[in-house]
Every structure is written in structure tokens, then in C-alpha cells.
Amino acid sequence: MLTPISSELVQQTMDTLHIPEIGKATIRQMVGLSQLIEQTTGKRFIHFEMGSPGLPACQVGIEAEKEALDSGVASIYPNIAGIPQIKNAASRFIKAFLDIDVAPEGCIPTVGSMMGSYSMFLATVQSRLPERDTVLFINPGFPVQPLQVKIMGFNQESFDVYDYRGDKLREKLESYLKTGRIASIIYSNPNNPAWICLNDDELRTIGELATAYDVVVIEDLAYMGMDSRRDLGKPFQAPYQVTVAKYTDNYVLLMSGSKIFSYAGQRIAIAAISNKLFAREYEGFRQRYGMARFGQAYIQVILYAFSSGVCHSAQHALAAMMDAAADGRLNFVEITSEYARRTKRLKDIFLRNGFHIVYDKDNDEPLSDGFFFTIGYKGYTGNGLLRELLNYGICAIALGSTGSEQEGLRACSSAVKEDDYDLLEERLKIFHVNNPL
């Protein structure tokens, strides 16, 4: 059967955008490619490539931001360390949903978690311990973060956690740490793109080894509370979001407003530094920056050089949303559970048409449904499948670009509209006919 979009047109568009190898295209390149084909053909794409929020921005934040702007904050530089409201709200929010105590002084706003990870790579690698020159990625992961490390010129190592869950994680992780070169470890939990959720035992392993080898763990909680198998939305009540912070003092938590409050456009997040790490002194910092304390150097040197503080009104917005959540007035977990419902429907359509879920288990548990999921098709590499599905008006990203060693694609449910489900079924039926198993 004919494909909805000609392969020749797809190739021409790739050539126009100078994309020589589809599997290495960035997320933004895939967005541009699919949009240009849509404009050329008038045929709608189903967009799985971009992880943008697909829900309205939280009204609590919008109202707080309006009020802050009306009060005149737009003309005032915010404190680089954060306004008191957001520092106090973030500390309380962390206690409410992770059951962890982080002092307000260690809760620092950043321009989204993108700035949080970039600045923390600098803080943990550059001068903290001069012999430590490498970031370790527990993959798969967000493709931009290794790009950040590459831009800074630091070394990086990685491994795909697919074959190293549970008891296998300790030996694999320690094989990197005992080299003495690892400065920091980063992962997301729930995971982008696999949606696996490292469990309490695995986080204990990471925490214990981080302490033993003096490595800083950067835990990216962009999708906090979105493990749909558990109700993590009741403040100050178990079950809590699991975290490495239970098992080490060498941690930084990245908590973004982008997904949990659908506030991506205002670029606001928190980097929460453990109390002990915040106060710890490093001779490398003293020599380079003239100040030895980790927290002081991070705020007064690194963040100062990035920006003279984070958008004043957006800080008020995130503070209000975090306070409302901790008060029980805003159940962000219930709101974001819409992504799990969408993903369940999408997975069913793919499975009916011969696809399989690549990361399909969480140790011995069924995988949670959430913001992302992974798909593969027998006989196709991830790159080959991505290229083929463009002929059917379906756009995603290859798992290889996320550091995964598995063959398949990452798909995001956030941009899917109600009328996309029938269109997806129709196009995948044609794909299945054209590619019988």
C-alpha cells in the first residue's frame, strides 16, 4: 500500500535541512523536519518527538505571576540565590513529597532544569576535586545533558541500565567509580525516555556508592510524581517519591516547573543542594573562585556568571504552586496523570499493529504508563524505524540519541490530541500491511 507521504519528499526535506543521518538528529531538528513536511504536503503529523507539556499551565502560578508583575518586580533584579518565598516554598515542597529536609538556603532557582544541570556539571567537575574530570550518565537519558558536557569539554562515561537493574547495578556502577575519575552521576527518575523508575534498593546502591567514592549525584526529577502505579500526590503522607537523598548527603535534586506544573514557557526550576554538600568546603573552589563553600561558589560565581538571577515573577509563580501543592490545594499528580491515560491508549494502538514496547518491565513489575514510552518493530533498527515512520506522518526520536543500546524509538504522549488516536490507528495499519511480521 502507498504511504501517506512519499519517501522521496521526506528525503528531500532532510537534505534541505542538512540532516545526513536521521538517528543523530536532535529533537529540535526532528520538530523542524516534521513541521516542514506538514507545510509542504498539508498532511498532519502525529508528533511524538517533543516533550512539551500538553496540559494548560497551572492557574495558581499564572495568578501569582500577574500579581508579582503588578507589584513592580519587573524593574528589580532578583536575588541570585532566590527570593525568600521560593526558597521557603521549595524546602517545604521537598519535605511534603519526598520526606527530605533541605534547608531553604540550599533551594536555588534556575532558568529551568537545563540551566540546573549545566551549572551543576560545572560545579561538580571543574574545580571541586581536580582529579575528577568525568560525568557518568546512567542511560538512557535526556539527549541535551551529554551535549552540555560535550560543550564544556568535560569527559563523560555512560551505560545503558537496561541490563543492570536490581542487584546487577552495584557492580556495574562501581566499575566506573573505582577509576577515581567520576565527579558526578546523573539520571532521571522516572526515566526519560524509558519511563523505568529506579526503586528504593537501587537508589540505596547509588547513594551508598556516591558516599563511598565521594561522587555527587544529580537526580533529575523532571517527572516527579508521575509513576502512575502509586498515588504520590498526598503531601506529608506516604508513599513518597523515592529519592537517592535518603541514602547520601552528596546529592543535588533538580525539580522543574515545566512538566509537573505545565509551566515550561516561564523557564523556572529548583536546584536543591543537600545541607552538608552546600556547606562543604573545597580547596579547588578556594583557589579558582576565592571562596571554598560549595553552595557559595555555586550561587555567587557560577550562577552569577550565567544570569543576574532568575525571572522575578516566575519565582513567585513557582513558589505559589509549590505552596498550593504542599497545602493540599493543588494535586499536581492527579492533573499530570492524564499523560498515563494517553500513553495507555497509544501503547494499545502500537501493540495491535505489531509493535513492541522496548523498555517493558521495571525489574519484575509492569512498567508504569506516563509521559514517555518506547516502541520497536521486528526487523528495524531504531534509526531505520524512525526514517520509515516519517513516510507515515509519524515523528519521534531514535533511542540511540538518548544513550540507549536498544533498538527503537522514544515517543512522548504530551502533544497527542483526541483526533490523533484514530489517525494513528489508520496509519499504523498501513505500516503493518507494508511490513508484515
C-alpha positions as CSV (number, residue, x, y, z in Angstrom):
1,M,0.0,0.0,0.0
2,L,1.1,3.6,-0.7
3,T,2.5,5.5,2.3
4,P,0.7,8.8,3.3
5,I,3.8,10.8,2.5
6,S,6.3,9.9,-0.2
7,S,9.7,8.7,0.8
8,E,11.3,10.9,-1.8
9,L,9.7,14.0,-0.3
10,V,10.9,13.0,3.2
11,Q,14.5,12.6,1.9
12,Q,14.3,15.9,0.0
13,T,13.2,17.7,3.2
14,M,16.0,16.0,5.2
15,D,18.5,17.2,2.6
16,T,17.1,20.7,2.7
17,L,17.6,20.8,6.5
18,H,21.0,19.2,6.2
19,I,20.2,16.1,8.2
20,P,22.5,13.4,6.9
21,E,21.7,10.7,9.4
22,I,18.2,10.7,10.9
23,G,19.1,8.8,14.0
24,K,21.5,11.5,15.1
25,A,19.1,14.4,14.5
26,T,18.4,16.5,17.6
27,I,14.9,16.8,18.9
28,R,14.6,20.3,17.5
29,Q,15.7,19.1,14.1
30,M,13.0,16.5,14.2
31,V,10.4,19.1,15.1
32,G,11.6,21.3,12.2
33,L,11.6,18.3,9.8
34,S,8.1,17.2,10.6
35,Q,6.7,20.8,10.5
36,L,8.3,21.5,7.1
37,I,6.8,18.3,5.7
38,E,3.4,19.3,7.1
39,Q,3.6,22.7,5.5
40,T,4.7,21.2,2.1
41,T,2.0,18.4,2.0
42,G,-0.8,19.8,4.1
43,K,-0.9,16.4,5.8
44,R,-0.9,16.4,9.6
45,F,1.8,14.7,11.5
46,I,1.4,12.8,14.8
47,H,4.1,14.4,17.0
48,F,5.9,12.2,19.5
49,E,9.2,13.9,19.2
50,M,9.0,16.9,21.5
51,G,8.5,16.6,25.3
52,S,6.5,19.8,25.8
53,P,3.7,19.9,28.3
54,G,0.3,19.1,26.7
55,L,-1.8,20.5,29.6
56,P,-2.7,24.1,30.4
57,A,-0.3,26.0,32.6
58,C,-1.2,25.9,36.3
59,Q,-3.5,28.8,37.0
60,V,-2.1,29.3,40.5
61,G,1.2,30.2,39.0
62,I,-0.3,32.5,36.4
63,E,-2.2,34.5,39.0
64,A,0.8,34.7,41.3
65,E,2.9,35.9,38.4
66,K,0.4,38.6,37.4
67,E,0.2,39.8,41.0
68,A,4.0,40.0,41.2
69,L,4.3,41.9,37.9
70,D,1.6,44.3,39.0
71,S,3.6,44.9,42.2
72,G,6.6,46.2,40.2
73,V,9.1,43.3,40.4
74,A,9.9,43.6,36.6
75,S,12.1,46.6,37.3
76,I,14.1,44.9,40.1
77,Y,16.9,42.4,39.8
78,P,16.0,39.3,41.9
79,N,18.5,37.9,44.4
80,I,20.7,35.4,42.6
81,A,20.1,32.9,45.5
82,G,16.3,33.2,45.0
83,I,13.6,35.2,46.6
84,P,12.6,34.1,50.2
85,Q,9.2,32.9,49.0
86,I,10.6,30.4,46.6
87,K,13.3,29.2,48.9
88,N,10.9,28.5,51.7
89,A,8.2,27.0,49.4
90,A,10.7,24.6,47.7
91,S,12.1,23.4,51.1
92,R,8.6,22.7,52.3
93,F,7.6,21.1,49.0
94,I,10.5,18.7,49.2
95,K,9.5,17.7,52.7
96,A,5.9,17.2,51.7
97,F,6.5,15.0,48.7
98,L,10.0,13.4,49.2
99,D,10.1,13.4,53.1
100,I,13.6,15.0,52.9
101,D,14.9,18.0,54.8
102,V,16.7,20.6,52.6
103,A,17.2,24.0,54.2
104,P,15.8,27.0,52.3
105,E,19.3,28.3,51.7
106,G,20.1,25.2,49.6
107,C,17.0,25.6,47.4
108,I,18.1,27.8,44.5
109,P,16.1,28.8,41.4
110,T,17.5,28.2,38.0
111,V,16.2,29.0,34.5
112,G,14.7,25.6,34.0
113,S,16.5,22.3,34.8
114,M,18.5,22.8,31.6
115,M,20.4,25.6,33.4
116,G,20.3,23.5,36.6
117,S,22.1,20.5,35.0
118,Y,24.6,22.7,33.0
119,S,25.6,24.7,36.1
120,M,25.8,21.6,38.3
121,F,28.1,19.9,35.8
122,L,30.4,23.0,36.1
123,A,30.2,22.9,39.9
124,T,30.9,19.2,40.3
125,V,33.5,18.7,37.6
126,Q,35.5,21.9,37.1
127,S,37.2,22.5,40.5
128,R,35.5,20.5,43.2
129,L,38.1,17.8,43.1
130,P,40.7,18.5,40.4
131,E,41.4,14.8,39.6
132,R,37.7,14.2,38.9
133,D,37.1,15.1,35.2
134,T,34.2,12.9,34.2
135,V,30.4,12.8,34.4
136,L,28.7,9.4,34.5
137,F,25.3,9.1,32.8
138,I,23.0,6.3,33.8
139,N,21.3,5.9,30.5
140,P,19.0,6.2,28.6
141,G,18.6,9.9,29.3
142,F,17.8,13.4,28.1
143,P,20.0,13.9,25.0
144,V,20.8,17.5,25.8
145,Q,22.6,16.8,29.0
146,P,25.5,14.9,27.4
147,L,25.6,17.7,24.8
148,Q,26.1,20.2,27.7
149,V,29.0,18.2,29.0
150,K,30.5,18.0,25.5
151,I,30.2,21.8,25.0
152,M,32.0,22.3,28.3
153,G,34.8,20.0,27.2
154,F,34.5,17.6,30.1
155,N,34.8,13.8,29.8
156,Q,31.8,11.6,30.0
157,E,31.0,7.9,30.5
158,S,27.7,6.1,30.3
159,F,26.0,2.7,30.4
160,D,22.5,1.6,29.5
161,V,20.8,0.5,32.7
162,Y,18.6,-2.0,30.7
163,D,20.7,-5.0,31.7
164,Y,21.8,-3.7,35.1
165,R,18.7,-3.4,37.2
166,G,18.5,-4.6,40.8
167,D,21.5,-6.4,42.2
168,K,23.4,-6.0,39.0
169,L,23.6,-2.3,39.4
170,R,26.2,-2.2,42.1
171,E,29.0,-4.0,40.3
172,K,28.4,-2.1,37.1
173,L,28.3,1.3,38.8
174,E,31.3,0.6,41.0
175,S,33.4,-0.4,37.9
176,Y,33.3,3.3,36.9
177,L,33.6,4.8,40.3
178,K,36.7,2.9,41.3
179,T,38.6,4.6,38.4
180,G,38.7,7.7,40.6
181,R,37.7,9.9,37.6
182,I,34.0,10.3,38.2
183,A,32.9,13.6,39.6
184,S,29.2,13.3,39.3
185,I,26.4,10.9,38.3
186,I,23.2,12.0,36.6
187,Y,19.9,10.2,35.8
188,S,16.2,11.0,35.7
189,N,13.6,9.2,37.8
190,P,11.0,8.5,36.3
191,N,13.3,8.0,33.3
192,N,13.3,10.0,30.1
193,P,12.9,8.1,27.7
194,A,12.3,4.6,29.0
195,W,10.0,5.5,31.9
196,I,11.6,3.0,34.1
197,C,11.6,4.0,37.8
198,L,14.7,3.2,39.8
199,N,13.4,1.7,43.0
200,D,14.4,2.3,46.6
201,D,17.0,-0.5,46.7
202,E,18.6,0.8,43.5
203,L,18.7,4.3,44.8
204,R,20.3,3.0,48.1
205,T,23.0,1.4,46.0
206,I,23.7,4.6,44.1
207,G,23.7,6.6,47.4
208,E,26.0,4.3,49.2
209,L,28.5,4.2,46.4
210,A,28.3,8.0,46.0
211,T,29.3,8.4,49.6
212,A,32.0,5.7,49.4
213,Y,33.6,7.3,46.4
214,D,32.8,11.0,47.1
215,V,30.7,11.5,44.0
216,V,27.9,14.0,43.7
217,V,24.6,12.5,42.4
218,I,22.4,14.9,40.3
219,E,18.9,13.4,40.4
220,D,16.7,14.9,37.7
221,L,13.1,14.8,39.0
222,A,11.5,16.5,35.9
223,Y,8.7,14.0,36.0
224,M,8.3,13.8,39.8
225,G,5.2,12.0,41.0
226,M,4.3,10.5,37.6
227,D,4.8,6.9,38.5
228,S,1.2,6.0,37.9
229,R,1.4,2.8,39.8
230,R,1.4,4.7,43.1
231,D,-0.5,7.8,44.4
232,L,2.3,10.2,45.2
233,G,0.1,13.2,45.3
234,K,-0.7,13.4,49.1
235,P,1.5,15.9,50.8
236,F,3.3,14.8,54.0
237,Q,1.9,11.3,53.6
238,A,3.5,8.0,52.3
239,P,4.1,6.8,49.7
240,Y,6.6,9.5,48.8
241,Q,8.6,10.0,45.6
242,V,11.7,7.7,46.0
243,T,15.0,9.6,46.0
244,V,18.7,9.0,46.4
245,A,18.6,11.7,49.1
246,K,17.6,9.1,51.6
247,Y,20.9,7.4,51.2
248,T,23.7,10.0,50.7
249,D,24.5,13.6,51.5
250,N,26.2,14.0,48.2
251,Y,23.2,15.0,46.2
252,V,21.5,17.7,44.2
253,L,17.8,17.4,43.2
254,L,16.6,19.1,40.0
255,M,12.9,20.0,40.3
256,S,11.4,21.7,37.3
257,G,8.1,23.5,37.0
258,S,7.9,22.6,33.3
259,K,6.1,19.2,33.5
260,I,4.7,18.9,37.0
261,F,3.0,22.3,36.8
262,S,3.0,22.6,32.9
263,Y,4.9,25.8,33.3
264,A,7.6,25.2,30.7
265,G,7.4,28.6,29.0
266,Q,8.5,30.5,32.0
267,R,11.7,28.5,32.5
268,I,11.8,28.0,36.2
269,A,13.2,25.2,38.3
270,I,14.9,24.5,41.6
271,A,18.4,23.0,42.2
272,A,18.1,21.7,45.8
273,I,21.6,21.0,47.3
274,S,21.8,18.8,50.4
275,N,22.6,20.7,53.6
276,K,26.0,19.0,54.0
277,L,27.1,19.4,50.4
278,F,26.0,23.1,50.5
279,A,28.3,23.8,53.4
280,R,31.2,21.6,52.4
281,E,34.5,23.4,51.5
282,Y,36.8,22.5,48.6
283,E,40.3,23.8,48.2
284,G,39.8,23.8,44.4
285,F,37.0,26.3,44.7
286,R,39.1,28.5,47.0
287,Q,41.9,28.5,44.5
288,R,39.7,29.2,41.5
289,Y,37.0,31.4,42.9
290,G,38.3,32.7,46.2
291,M,35.6,31.0,48.2
292,A,35.6,27.4,49.3
293,R,32.0,26.6,50.2
294,F,30.1,24.6,47.5
295,G,26.9,26.5,47.9
296,Q,28.5,29.9,48.0
297,A,30.7,29.2,44.9
298,Y,27.7,27.8,43.0
299,I,25.5,30.8,43.7
300,Q,27.9,33.8,43.8
301,V,30.2,32.7,41.0
302,I,28.6,30.1,38.6
303,L,25.0,31.3,38.7
304,Y,26.1,34.9,38.8
305,A,28.1,34.4,35.5
306,F,25.1,32.6,33.9
307,S,22.5,35.3,34.7
308,S,21.8,38.0,37.3
309,G,19.2,35.9,38.9
310,V,16.1,34.0,37.6
311,C,13.0,35.8,36.3
312,H,11.5,37.5,39.3
313,S,7.8,36.9,38.5
314,A,8.4,33.3,37.6
315,Q,9.9,32.7,41.0
316,H,6.7,34.0,42.6
317,A,4.7,31.6,40.3
318,L,6.7,28.5,41.3
319,A,6.6,29.5,45.0
320,A,2.8,29.8,44.8
321,M,2.4,26.4,43.0
322,M,4.7,24.6,45.4
323,D,2.9,26.1,48.4
324,A,-0.5,25.2,47.0
325,A,0.7,21.6,46.4
326,A,2.1,21.3,49.9
327,D,-1.1,22.7,51.3
328,G,-3.1,20.1,49.5
329,R,-4.9,22.7,47.5
330,L,-3.3,21.7,44.2
331,N,-3.0,18.0,43.3
332,F,-0.4,18.2,40.5
333,V,-0.1,14.4,40.5
334,E,-3.8,13.9,39.6
335,I,-3.5,16.5,36.9
336,T,-0.5,15.0,35.2
337,S,-1.9,11.5,35.4
338,E,-3.6,12.5,32.1
339,Y,-0.3,11.6,30.4
340,A,-0.6,8.0,31.7
341,R,-4.1,7.7,30.3
342,R,-2.9,8.9,26.9
343,T,0.1,6.6,26.9
344,K,-2.0,3.6,27.7
345,R,-4.2,4.3,24.7
346,L,-1.2,4.9,22.4
347,K,0.6,1.7,23.5
348,D,-2.5,-0.4,22.8
349,I,-2.6,1.0,19.2
350,F,1.0,0.3,18.6
351,L,0.8,-3.2,20.1
352,R,-2.3,-4.0,17.9
353,N,-0.3,-3.2,14.9
354,G,2.7,-5.4,15.5
355,F,5.0,-3.1,17.5
356,H,6.5,-4.0,20.9
357,I,7.5,-1.9,23.9
358,V,11.3,-1.8,24.2
359,Y,11.6,-1.0,27.9
360,D,8.6,-3.0,29.0
361,K,9.5,-4.0,32.6
362,D,10.6,-2.3,35.8
363,N,12.6,-5.2,37.3
364,D,9.7,-7.7,37.9
365,E,7.0,-5.1,37.8
366,P,5.0,-4.0,34.8
367,L,6.2,-0.6,33.6
368,S,4.2,2.4,34.6
369,D,2.5,4.5,32.0
370,G,3.5,8.1,31.8
371,F,5.0,11.0,29.8
372,F,7.2,8.8,27.6
373,F,7.2,5.3,26.2
374,T,9.4,3.3,23.9
375,I,8.5,1.3,20.8
376,G,10.2,-1.1,18.4
377,Y,9.3,-3.2,15.4
378,K,10.9,-6.5,14.4
379,G,13.4,-6.2,11.6
380,Y,14.0,-2.5,12.1
381,T,16.8,-0.7,13.8
382,G,15.8,2.4,15.7
383,N,17.2,4.7,13.0
384,G,15.5,2.7,10.3
385,L,12.2,2.7,12.0
386,L,12.4,6.5,12.6
387,R,13.1,7.0,8.9
388,E,10.3,4.7,7.8
389,L,7.6,6.2,10.1
390,L,8.2,9.6,8.7
391,N,6.6,8.2,5.5
392,Y,3.5,7.6,7.5
393,G,3.4,11.1,9.1
394,I,4.7,9.9,12.5
395,C,7.6,11.6,14.1
396,A,9.6,10.5,17.2
397,I,13.3,10.3,18.1
398,A,15.7,7.3,18.0
399,L,16.6,5.7,21.3
400,G,20.3,5.8,20.2
401,S,20.2,9.5,20.7
402,T,19.4,9.0,24.3
403,G,22.3,6.8,25.1
404,S,20.3,3.6,24.9
405,E,21.8,0.5,23.4
406,Q,18.4,-0.9,22.5
407,E,16.8,-0.6,19.0
408,G,13.7,1.5,18.9
409,L,12.1,5.0,19.4
410,R,11.2,7.3,22.2
411,A,7.6,8.6,22.0
412,C,6.0,11.3,24.1
413,S,2.3,11.4,24.7
414,S,2.1,15.0,25.7
415,A,1.2,16.5,22.3
416,V,-1.3,13.9,21.3
417,K,-4.8,15.3,20.6
418,E,-8.1,13.4,20.7
419,D,-8.4,13.0,17.0
420,D,-4.8,11.7,16.7
421,Y,-5.7,8.2,18.0
422,D,-7.9,7.2,15.0
423,L,-5.4,8.7,12.6
424,L,-2.5,6.8,14.3
425,E,-4.5,3.6,14.1
426,E,-5.2,4.2,10.4
427,R,-1.6,4.9,9.5
428,L,-0.1,2.0,11.6
429,K,-2.5,-0.4,9.9
430,I,-1.0,0.6,6.6
431,F,2.5,0.3,8.0
432,H,1.7,-3.2,9.4
433,V,0.4,-4.3,6.0
434,N,3.5,-3.0,4.3
435,N,5.7,-4.6,6.9
436,P,4.2,-8.0,7.8
437,L,5.9,-9.9,10.6
